[in-house]
């Protein structure tokens, strides 16, 4: 089901290159289809949305715009234990992200100069939530909560209708708890186009966030610049570093939890123990047989899963840093001593009792993470993603005079005499 290889400096490097490239460039056929969809929605608005909804989802919902009352009604139908779990997750995510808030600030100098930065939330954000075989209500919390903390004035959600024309009730329940303002039952690239450009019914947003299939991801890429987006997310991935103290059952379960996402998902184990590697292979076979999404696992693990046996933990960490995984688990003795060595990872899970699932749903840190090696330079979604900053400057005439010679000299050095003159005219007698 999953290969075991011995690290030799070459084999694992080649394998990691294959894993990083597995998403590839956006399929040109998909890009062309998405471009046509966006153009159609821009031209025909709601009529195009109805056309695509009927074609891809089966029928246009009788009620496709839902308000807070509709969300609350869905919440009221959910089991109390499910609601309680959502509310606990909501609290944890709020507590974590509230630490990220940035304040406006200013400084004043003796000569009267004032410099500062004004920070505020975006005006309107669109949150896309898939509604397929695994409706991701957890993504509602992870995207909506930091947006609300940032002070986003209006948060709308776009999600495809179910076959019966209604919204997934768990998604609506999460939206009610997280504070979404309005829900539109429209999905796919057409939903992204509607949010980016606006239609008769859907307002144009400033930013689009949330996961989706290749059509959604491609649409987000094509409208970037018209609006902001969170990131271009690739297939999900987990990398586990484990020593001889790790429990094979736990490690296998965590690898399977990632492998079940989709056929391109990557599950990697780096270990110093050949014995553990062999035990994990046996556990993967045993546990996968009991999972409903076994058909996906049986494609992703052989193609994009691997166990690499290394001589030392230092080599495991070195390989992890090169791979820059979305999720990194340190299933080792005394994991805290290694956290300072990890620079390239979306989210790090420490110890034998911290499965990646905690981060997906409950612990508090965001589960919207950089993939495909982009953790080298991208960060998890957070409050800052929903903020905009403006700087401001105030100079007195005396302060301008004190700076004038330097500014004029610098402007003329760039051969921008108009810039220099804008200062000069203010200091001439």
HELIX and SHEET records of a PDB file:
HELIX    1   1 UNK A   11  UNK A   20  1                                  10    
HELIX    2   2 UNK A   28  UNK A   44  1                                  17    
HELIX    3   3 UNK A   46  UNK A   57  1                                  12    
HELIX    4   4 UNK A   68  UNK A   77  1                                  10    
HELIX    5   5 UNK A   80  UNK A   98  1                                  19    
HELIX    6   6 UNK A  137  UNK A  150  1                                  14    
HELIX    7   7 UNK A  169  UNK A  178  1                                  10    
HELIX    8   8 UNK A  188  UNK A  197  1                                  10    
HELIX    9   9 UNK A  214  UNK A  223  1                                  10    
HELIX   10  10 UNK A  248  UNK A  259  1                                  12    
HELIX   11  11 UNK A  274  UNK A  288  1                                  15    
HELIX   12  12 UNK A  294  UNK A  304  1                                  11    
HELIX   13  13 UNK A  313  UNK A  323  1                                  11    
HELIX   14  14 UNK A  335  UNK A  341  5                                   7    
HELIX   15  15 UNK A  356  UNK A  361  1                                   6    
HELIX   16  16 UNK A  374  UNK A  376  5                                   3    
HELIX   17  17 UNK A  383  UNK A  386  5                                   4    
HELIX   18  18 UNK A  397  UNK A  413  1                                  17    
HELIX   19  19 UNK A  417  UNK A  427  1                                  11    
SHEET    1   A 6 UNK A   3  UNK A   6  0                                        
SHEET    2   A 6 UNK A 305  UNK A 309  1                                        
SHEET    3   A 6 UNK A 266  UNK A 271  1                                        
SHEET    4   A 6 UNK A 237  UNK A 242  1                                        
SHEET    5   A 6 UNK A 327  UNK A 331  1                                        
SHEET    6   A 6 UNK A 347  UNK A 350  1                                        
SHEET    1   B 6 UNK A  65  UNK A  66  0                                        
SHEET    2   B 6 UNK A 182  UNK A 184 -1                                        
SHEET    3   B 6 UNK A 154  UNK A 158  1                                        
SHEET    4   B 6 UNK A 124  UNK A 128  1                                        
SHEET    5   B 6 UNK A 207  UNK A 209  1                                        
SHEET    6   B 6 UNK A 228  UNK A 229  1                                        
SHEET    1   C 3 UNK A 105  UNK A 108  0                                        
SHEET    2   C 3 UNK A 114  UNK A 121 -1                                        
SHEET    3   C 3 UNK A 387  UNK A 394 -1                                        
END                                                                             
